[in-house]
Amino acid sequence: MITSKYLVFDIKRFAVHDGEGLRTTIFFKGCPLRCRWCQNPEGLLPQRKPIYLENKCMHCRNCEKQGAGKIVYQDRPVFIEDDLDEVFKYCPTDAIQYDSSYYSLEELVDKVMEDEVFFKYGGGVTVSGGEPFMQQKKLIQLLEELHTKVHTAIETSLYTSLDLVKQAAPYLDQIYCDLKIEDDKAHLEATGVSNTIIKENLSYLLTSEHKDKVIVRTPLIPGYTGDDDNIKSIASYLYSLYPEVRYELLNYNPLASAKYDLTEFEYGVKEDAVAYSQEELSHYYQIVSDSGIKNIADEIRKAIETGDWEGLGETIRDKIIGALEKIDWDSIYKKGE
């Protein structure tokens, strides 16, 4: 295992939901939680794993011939070992490959800074996952390097040591963190871990000099987090820490279930579960507002006040268009000539 390098399962460019402006988001592999609804199950394990892409396979069985002892063929390649560098090169269609890539600090910074020309218009780099804090000291080194160049943000479960949170916070301009379930027993059952550490770290952040960087999120998951008591408990808890806290609810995305075919994990949400309606979202946000929290996204607050939830999608669309309109495309084209 290459412990001195960063293990990344995706780098998403032009992201608009991972912070302010147009962003490049780094998805680190490895997460200590096992949320039954995880949106990125390919990022759960901290090790690099081989994967099989059935739609690319031409069933030539070169992998079986070249990977004797490492791969067996049972209507498809079955991996016996994880170290398959010498086997992958014999697959003519890249139907077998790794689920992630290793980067040195310099390589990763150079990679994301390829988009530097866009960051000057209000964007930046977001570290996500998985759980980025599983990179431990390497995460601090990366943030320290990036913070001198671009706006930095993190998406985290906060299931990490308080010491790492304190080290990272000065190098972050925005901190997105989840509080999924307020009740500790229910949190343990749904995610595999207690929320005690998460709440301790959240309490520190919301009572520190970094409190205005923080945006707390709760994903609305049918059967797990999306109920009145949970939302009310979370909102009341957050308000007790910092009345001006910024809080968001994230609607359920049923599309993540398709990713589980490439992993060893099972999706824990019922197949017939659907995204919450605008009326249901309005109801949950009203609970948040009634709990005293007023510092929510402008478009959400406007929808609560006016009841116009139909225009919410247009508002988000307008934000994306606005970010694109700020870019001096002529200078970008000239730079590329």
C-alpha positions, 0 to 999 in steps of 0.5 A: 500500500502506498501510504505516502500518497493520496488515494482519489476515486474521482476529481470532478470539474465545474461542480456547482453544489460543492461550494461557492462558484465553479469548483473542482472537487477531489473525492478521497477514498475511505470513510469510517461511516457506513451510511445505509444510503451512501451516495458514493459507495465506491469511496467507502473502502480505504484501499484501491480495488479492481473493478469490472465494467460489464458494458465494456467487456468483450469476453476475450478472456485475456485477463484470465490468461495473463492473470493466472492465479490472480483472476479466475473467469466465471462468466466474468472476471473474478478478482483473487488479488487486488494488485493487478497492474500487470494484468490490466494492460492486456484488457483491450477495452479497459473493462477491468481497472482500478476504482481509484488513483494515487497522487503525490502532493505535487501531482494533486495540486498540479492537477486541480490547478489546471482549472485555476483560470476559473477560480478567479471568478468565485470558484475554488477547490473542495475536498470531499469523499469518502471522508477527507479527514481519513487522509489525516496529516496529508489532508492538512498539507494539501489544504495548506498548499491550496489555501495560498492559491485558491478558495478552499472548502471541505465536505465532511462527516466530522467523524475525526479527531478534534485535533485534526479539525483544529489543524484544518480549520485555518486553511478552509474558507468553507466547511460543509459538515453533516449532522444526519441524525440527532439521536445517538442510538438511531445514528449508530444503527443507520451509519455504523458509528456514534454521533458523539465525536461528530457533535463534539467537533461540531460544537467546537466549530460553532463556538469558535472563530470559524463558526461563520465558515460552517454550513451544516447539512442533513440529507433527507433519507426516507426511513432514516433521517426524513422525519419531523422529530429528527429535523426538529431535534437537529435544528434545536441542537444547532440553534443552541450552539450558534443561533446564526448557524447556516443549515441546509436540507439535502433532498434524497437522490435515488440515483445512487443505488445504481453505483452499488453493483460495482461494490461489495455493499448493499443499498439500504433504502427501499427501492420505491423511495423517491425524492421529497416533493416541494411541499414536503421540503417546505414542511421540513424547512418550516420546522427548521425556521420554527426552531429559530434558525433563520440563516438558510440559503436565500432561495430556500428562505424566499420559498418559505416566505412566499410559498413559491417553491416552483421557482426554486429550480430556476433560482439554482439554474440562475446561479449556475448561469451567473457563475458562467457569465462572470468568466472572461472566456476570451482570455481563457481561449487566448491563454490556450492558443 
